[in-house]
Amino acid sequence: MHLRPDRLRAHAAEAADMADALARLGRAPGPAGGLVDTAVARARRELAEVERSLRSAAAAAEAADHAAENALWRAGGRW
């Protein structure tokens, strides 16, 4: 599996943008407004979780790449 930290961060930024867009919607009108507001709040929380997970995955992928590069370097030179 090849993880690309730059793409993971780009997807994290998109998730954050979507959460921000939902936050700007305001409260839903009408009798079903409470249900809609609850669904929007849940979507915002889930998008925030996706963002955090993607940013963590990007950091972990970079750390793994650096660790592998360092191990190869110590094992006999640059590959």
Secondary structure, 3 states (H helix, E strand, C coil): CCCCHHHHHHHHHHHHHHHHHHHCCCCCCCCCHHHHHHHHHHHHHHHHHHHHHHHHHHHHHHHHHHHHHHHHHHHHCCC
